[in-house]
């Protein structure tokens, strides 16, 4: 099913919100890859860059939660389960690698 052509109004809003947060996220990261921000790395101004990269992630979470709120109970329950499982996996993987860096001399990932 295409969220845009066959979906509900909530589905279309989700697509618009997701793209609104994805485009700046990709733009900032591509600029960083090509060295646009090299002169501020390690300086206090780099915190603005870190916030600019993190803000769309918060936006994606808001977009998903808004879609969940606009859905019926069954879809909301399925989405909540997926959200919880994916967040748990992300935390478990990050914790595993972080402790690997601390205790097993695993390389620090950039």
Beta strands, then each sheet from edge to edge (+ up, - down):
end
